[in-house]
Amino acid sequence: MSIIMQAVDSGRPPLVGARIPDVSVFDTEGHTVSLTQLAQQGLMVFVFYQGQWCPWCKAQITTYWRYYNEILGAGLKVAFISVDTPDVSKDYRDRLEETGVKLPNKERSNKIPFPFLCDPDRRATQAFGLSRQSRERGTISKPSVFLVNKESVVTYAKVGRDYADRLSHYELLEAGRTIE
Protein backbone atom coordinates (compact mmCIF):
# COMPACT_ATOMS: atom_id res chain seq x y z
CA MET A 1 0.00 0.00 0.00
CA SER A 2 1.40 3.41 -0.92
CA ILE A 3 1.74 6.28 1.51
CA ILE A 4 -0.97 8.19 -0.34
CA MET A 5 -3.42 5.30 0.05
CA GLN A 6 -2.51 4.95 3.72
CA ALA A 7 -3.21 8.58 4.43
CA VAL A 8 -6.61 8.66 2.82
CA ASP A 9 -7.93 5.14 3.43
CA SER A 10 -6.77 4.19 6.93
CA GLY A 11 -8.26 6.98 9.03
CA ARG A 12 -4.75 8.01 10.09
CA PRO A 13 -3.36 11.51 9.58
CA PRO A 14 -1.60 12.06 6.25
CA LEU A 15 2.14 11.48 6.45
CA VAL A 16 4.81 13.70 4.95
CA GLY A 17 4.86 12.93 1.24
CA ALA A 18 1.17 11.98 1.07
CA ARG A 19 -1.56 13.99 -0.62
CA ILE A 20 -4.18 15.50 1.62
CA PRO A 21 -7.72 14.17 1.35
CA ASP A 22 -9.81 16.00 -1.26
CA VAL A 23 -12.40 17.44 1.13
CA SER A 24 -14.25 20.70 1.45
CA VAL A 25 -15.12 22.82 4.46
CA PHE A 26 -17.00 26.10 4.85
CA ASP A 27 -15.82 29.65 5.41
CA THR A 28 -17.51 31.85 8.02
CA GLU A 29 -20.01 33.02 5.41
CA GLY A 30 -21.10 29.43 4.68
CA HIS A 31 -19.37 29.17 1.29
CA THR A 32 -17.77 25.86 0.38
CA VAL A 33 -13.95 25.85 0.34
CA SER A 34 -11.93 22.97 -1.14
CA LEU A 35 -8.72 22.36 0.84
CA THR A 36 -6.92 21.06 -2.27
CA GLN A 37 -7.90 24.19 -4.21
CA LEU A 38 -6.78 26.36 -1.30
CA ALA A 39 -3.43 24.56 -1.32
CA GLN A 40 -2.90 25.63 -4.93
CA GLN A 41 -2.34 29.18 -3.65
CA GLY A 42 1.07 28.28 -2.23
CA LEU A 43 2.50 26.69 0.88
CA MET A 44 -0.58 26.38 3.10
CA VAL A 45 -0.63 25.78 6.82
CA PHE A 46 -3.82 23.98 7.83
CA VAL A 47 -4.25 24.30 11.59
CA PHE A 48 -6.96 22.03 12.99
CA TYR A 49 -8.12 23.32 16.37
CA GLN A 50 -10.72 21.98 18.79
CA GLY A 51 -13.14 24.89 18.86
CA GLN A 52 -13.94 28.38 20.09
CA TRP A 53 -14.37 27.13 23.66
CA CYS A 54 -10.74 25.93 23.95
CA PRO A 55 -8.28 28.28 25.75
CA TRP A 56 -5.27 26.44 24.27
CA CYS A 57 -6.68 27.02 20.79
CA LYS A 58 -7.17 30.72 21.50
CA ALA A 59 -3.55 30.97 22.65
CA GLN A 60 -2.31 29.29 19.46
CA ILE A 61 -4.50 31.46 17.24
CA THR A 62 -3.46 34.72 18.91
CA THR A 63 0.22 33.73 18.83
CA TYR A 64 0.10 32.95 15.11
CA TRP A 65 -1.79 36.24 14.63
CA ARG A 66 0.84 38.14 16.63
CA TYR A 67 3.64 36.71 14.46
CA TYR A 68 1.70 36.61 11.22
CA ASN A 69 4.09 38.96 9.37
CA GLU A 70 6.99 36.61 10.13
CA ILE A 71 4.91 33.60 9.10
CA LEU A 72 3.86 35.31 5.86
CA GLY A 73 7.47 36.42 5.29
CA ALA A 74 8.47 32.75 5.43
CA GLY A 75 6.10 32.11 2.51
CA LEU A 76 3.40 30.43 4.59
CA LYS A 77 -0.34 31.02 4.35
CA VAL A 78 -2.37 29.98 7.40
CA ALA A 79 -5.96 28.72 7.64
CA PHE A 80 -7.58 27.60 10.91
CA ILE A 81 -10.13 24.76 10.80
CA SER A 82 -12.52 23.67 13.57
CA VAL A 83 -15.69 21.62 13.87
CA ASP A 84 -17.59 24.78 14.82
CA THR A 85 -20.37 26.01 12.53
CA PRO A 86 -19.79 29.05 10.32
CA ASP A 87 -21.86 31.34 12.57
CA VAL A 88 -20.00 30.22 15.72
CA SER A 89 -16.62 30.64 13.98
CA LYS A 90 -17.58 34.07 12.67
CA ASP A 91 -18.70 35.17 16.13
CA TYR A 92 -15.47 33.81 17.63
CA ARG A 93 -13.32 35.64 15.06
CA ASP A 94 -15.28 38.86 15.69
CA ARG A 95 -14.80 38.54 19.47
CA LEU A 96 -11.06 37.97 19.02
CA GLU A 97 -10.84 41.02 16.75
CA GLU A 98 -12.65 43.17 19.34
CA THR A 99 -9.92 42.29 21.82
CA GLY A 100 -7.12 42.62 19.28
CA VAL A 101 -3.54 41.51 19.72
CA LYS A 102 -0.33 43.38 20.42
CA LEU A 103 2.18 42.88 17.60
CA PRO A 104 5.94 42.51 18.18
CA ASN A 105 6.51 46.14 17.07
CA LYS A 106 4.18 47.31 19.91
CA GLU A 107 1.34 48.22 17.53
CA ARG A 108 -2.08 46.60 17.86
CA SER A 109 -3.95 44.62 15.27
CA ASN A 110 -7.72 44.24 15.28
CA LYS A 111 -7.97 42.33 12.01
CA ILE A 112 -7.21 38.62 11.90
CA PRO A 113 -5.32 38.07 8.64
CA PHE A 114 -6.19 34.42 8.02
CA PRO A 115 -9.41 32.54 7.36
CA PHE A 116 -11.39 30.56 9.88
CA LEU A 117 -12.75 27.46 8.17
CA CYS A 118 -15.52 25.25 9.49
CA ASP A 119 -16.01 21.49 9.45
CA PRO A 120 -19.34 21.05 11.29
CA ASP A 121 -20.06 17.72 9.58
CA ARG A 122 -16.55 16.50 10.59
CA ARG A 123 -15.75 15.26 7.06
CA ALA A 124 -12.32 16.93 6.97
CA THR A 125 -11.59 15.97 10.57
CA GLN A 126 -12.39 12.32 9.80
CA ALA A 127 -10.65 12.31 6.40
CA PHE A 128 -7.48 13.67 8.03
CA GLY A 129 -7.72 11.01 10.78
CA LEU A 130 -8.02 13.62 13.54
CA SER A 131 -11.30 12.67 15.22
CA ARG A 132 -11.23 12.63 19.00
CA GLN A 133 -14.18 12.05 21.32
CA SER A 134 -14.88 14.56 24.06
CA ARG A 135 -17.48 13.82 26.72
CA GLU A 136 -18.59 17.46 26.73
CA ARG A 137 -18.23 18.30 23.02
CA GLY A 138 -18.74 15.10 21.02
CA THR A 139 -16.35 14.58 18.11
CA ILE A 140 -13.67 17.25 17.94
CA SER A 141 -10.34 17.48 16.16
CA LYS A 142 -6.95 16.68 17.62
CA PRO A 143 -4.90 19.89 17.54
CA SER A 144 -2.79 19.50 14.40
CA VAL A 145 -0.78 21.41 11.83
CA PHE A 146 -0.14 20.35 8.24
CA LEU A 147 2.08 22.26 5.80
CA VAL A 148 0.83 21.48 2.32
CA ASN A 149 2.40 22.46 -1.02
CA LYS A 150 0.69 23.48 -4.29
CA GLU A 151 0.36 19.85 -5.30
CA SER A 152 -1.61 19.15 -2.07
CA VAL A 153 1.28 17.09 -0.69
CA VAL A 154 2.04 17.23 3.02
CA THR A 155 5.53 18.64 3.58
CA TYR A 156 5.31 18.76 7.39
CA ALA A 157 2.83 17.29 9.88
CA LYS A 158 2.32 17.62 13.63
CA VAL A 159 -0.59 15.93 15.35
CA GLY A 160 -0.93 16.85 19.01
CA ARG A 161 -0.94 14.04 21.56
CA ASP A 162 -3.38 16.03 23.71
CA TYR A 163 -5.05 19.46 23.93
CA ALA A 164 -1.84 21.19 25.08
CA ASP A 165 0.52 19.67 22.48
CA ARG A 166 0.69 22.53 19.96
CA LEU A 167 3.13 23.70 17.31
CA SER A 168 4.63 27.01 18.43
CA HIS A 169 5.14 29.80 15.93
CA TYR A 170 8.91 29.24 16.24
CA GLU A 171 8.48 25.58 15.29
CA LEU A 172 6.17 26.59 12.44
CA LEU A 173 8.75 29.03 11.08
CA GLU A 174 11.48 26.37 11.37
CA ALA A 175 9.29 23.82 9.57
CA GLY A 176 8.62 26.38 6.82
CA ARG A 177 12.35 27.04 6.39
CA THR A 178 13.06 23.34 5.79
CA ILE A 179 10.58 23.13 2.90
CA GLU A 180 12.10 23.44 -0.53
Phi, psi and omega per residue, in radians:
M1 nan 2.332 -3.131
S2 -1.351 2.871 3.102
I3 -1.058 -0.714 -3.111
I4 -1.072 -0.767 3.115
M5 -1.124 -0.697 3.138
Q6 -1.037 -0.776 -3.044
A7 -1.149 -0.676 -3.058
V8 -1.533 -0.644 -2.982
D9 -1.596 -0.403 -2.954
S10 -1.616 -0.146 -3.075
G11 1.379 0.165 3.065
R12 -1.707 2.723 3.094
P13 -1.057 2.562 3.102
P14 -1.078 2.398 3.106
L15 -1.530 2.833 3.031
V16 -1.007 2.295 -3.105
G17 1.712 -0.225 3.141
A18 -1.633 2.679 3.017
R19 -1.363 2.574 3.069
I20 -1.302 2.720 3.062
P21 -1.081 2.514 3.125
D22 -1.483 1.454 -3.116
V23 -2.183 2.802 3.104
S24 -2.082 2.667 3.075
V25 -2.261 -2.973 3.113
F26 -2.083 2.651 2.953
D27 -1.539 -3.112 -3.072
T28 -1.260 -0.142 3.057
E29 -1.686 -0.023 3.120
G30 1.568 0.114 3.104
H31 -1.409 2.515 3.133
T32 -1.297 2.373 3.136
V33 -2.263 2.109 3.084
S34 -1.450 2.219 3.138
L35 -1.170 -0.612 3.113
T36 -1.200 -0.635 3.075
Q37 -1.203 -0.662 3.092
L38 -1.094 -0.673 3.137
A39 -1.102 -0.449 -3.135
Q40 -1.154 -0.226 3.140
Q41 -1.333 -0.233 -3.112
G42 2.472 -2.888 -3.116
L43 -1.215 1.874 -3.097
M44 -1.692 2.533 3.035
V45 -1.991 1.882 3.079
F46 -1.652 2.006 -3.129
V47 -1.877 1.912 3.061
F48 -1.522 2.156 3.106
Y49 -2.168 2.838 -2.977
Q50 -1.271 -0.673 3.134
G51 2.731 3.003 -3.056
Q52 -1.134 -0.304 -3.112
W53 -1.443 -0.202 -2.978
C54 -1.567 2.036 3.136
P55 -1.157 -0.540 3.099
W56 -1.180 -0.638 3.106
C57 -1.149 -0.774 3.120
K58 -1.034 -0.728 3.125
A59 -1.102 -0.731 3.131
Q60 -1.160 -0.775 3.140
I61 -1.067 -0.845 -3.095
T62 -1.187 -0.558 3.081
T63 -1.181 -0.800 3.102
Y64 -1.097 -0.641 3.099
W65 -1.123 -0.804 -3.133
R66 -1.023 -0.670 -3.083
Y67 -1.854 0.414 -3.069
Y68 -1.045 -0.696 -3.139
N69 -1.059 -0.682 3.074
E70 -1.160 -0.745 -3.140
I71 -1.101 -0.804 3.102
L72 -1.107 -0.709 3.104
G73 -1.070 -0.441 3.085
A74 -1.458 0.059 3.107
G75 1.468 0.318 -3.099
L76 -1.847 2.412 3.035
K77 -1.965 2.289 -3.030
V78 -1.873 2.438 2.973
A79 -2.391 2.287 3.113
F80 -1.709 2.387 -3.085
I81 -2.247 2.253 3.055
S82 -2.359 2.994 3.093
V83 -1.474 0.041 3.099
D84 -1.143 2.725 3.082
T85 -1.322 2.832 3.123
P86 -0.981 -0.725 -3.120
D87 -1.178 -0.657 3.094
V88 -1.170 -0.749 3.124
S89 -1.137 -0.701 3.117
K90 -1.117 -0.784 3.107
D91 -1.077 -0.723 3.127
Y92 -1.097 -0.845 3.108
R93 -1.017 -0.767 -3.138
D94 -1.086 -0.731 3.116
R95 -1.132 -0.693 3.090
L96 -1.116 -0.719 3.141
E97 -1.158 -0.586 3.083
E98 -1.068 -0.681 3.122
T99 -1.302 -0.701 -3.114
G100 1.299 3.119 3.133
V101 -2.513 2.488 3.092
K102 -1.454 2.195 -3.131
L103 -1.477 2.848 -3.118
P104 -0.988 -0.506 -3.133
N105 -1.505 0.257 3.077
K106 1.355 -0.045 3.034
E107 -1.379 2.949 3.083
R108 -1.957 2.593 3.035
S109 -2.120 2.335 3.063
N110 -2.088 0.347 3.107
K111 -2.292 1.989 3.112
I112 -1.261 2.161 -3.002
P113 -1.555 0.190 -3.141
F114 -2.333 2.724 -3.098
P115 -1.344 2.593 2.940
F116 -1.775 2.132 -3.141
L117 -1.950 2.681 -2.953
C118 -2.202 2.387 -3.117
D119 -2.245 1.023 -3.040
P120 -1.139 -0.416 3.113
D121 -1.563 -0.018 3.070
R122 1.129 0.322 3.137
R123 -1.135 -0.814 3.132
A124 -1.180 -0.751 3.137
T125 -1.008 -0.782 3.131
Q126 -1.235 -0.755 -3.122
A127 -1.094 -0.576 3.104
F128 -1.479 -0.016 3.115
G129 1.213 0.600 -3.033
L130 -1.944 0.105 -3.088
S131 -1.110 2.364 3.075
R132 -2.451 2.385 3.140
Q133 -1.539 2.337 3.060
S134 -2.114 2.302 3.126
R135 -1.014 -0.705 -3.064
E136 -1.449 -0.526 -2.945
R137 -2.028 -0.100 -3.065
G138 1.381 -2.506 -3.136
T139 -1.404 2.142 3.060
I140 -2.211 3.085 -3.141
S141 -1.693 2.494 2.946
K142 -1.169 2.426 3.110
P143 -1.130 2.139 -2.994
S144 -2.593 2.700 3.083
V145 -2.341 2.283 3.082
F146 -2.210 2.180 2.968
L147 -1.623 2.236 -3.006
V148 -2.284 2.287 -3.127
N149 -1.501 -3.107 -3.078
K150 -1.071 -0.403 3.125
E151 -1.563 0.167 -3.133
S152 1.158 0.473 3.118
V153 -1.732 2.344 3.122
V154 -1.251 2.179 3.118
T155 -1.852 -0.244 3.077
Y156 -2.787 2.471 3.129
A157 -2.494 2.394 3.033
K158 -2.425 2.060 3.076
V159 -1.957 2.100 -3.109
G160 -1.140 2.451 3.098
R161 -1.283 -0.516 3.114
D162 -2.664 -3.075 -3.043
Y163 -1.055 -0.451 -3.077
A164 -1.654 -0.154 -3.091
D165 -1.472 1.626 -3.032
R166 -2.123 2.694 3.042
L167 -1.465 2.072 3.111
S168 -1.243 2.880 3.111
H169 -1.170 -0.535 3.068
Y170 -1.100 -0.801 3.124
E171 -1.138 -0.647 3.088
L172 -1.093 -0.811 3.126
L173 -1.085 -0.727 3.108
E174 -1.104 -0.756 3.113
A175 -1.083 -0.712 3.116
G176 -1.122 -0.610 -3.141
R177 -1.215 -0.451 -3.103
T178 -1.477 -0.126 3.141
I179 -1.464 2.336 3.134
E180 -1.570 nan nan
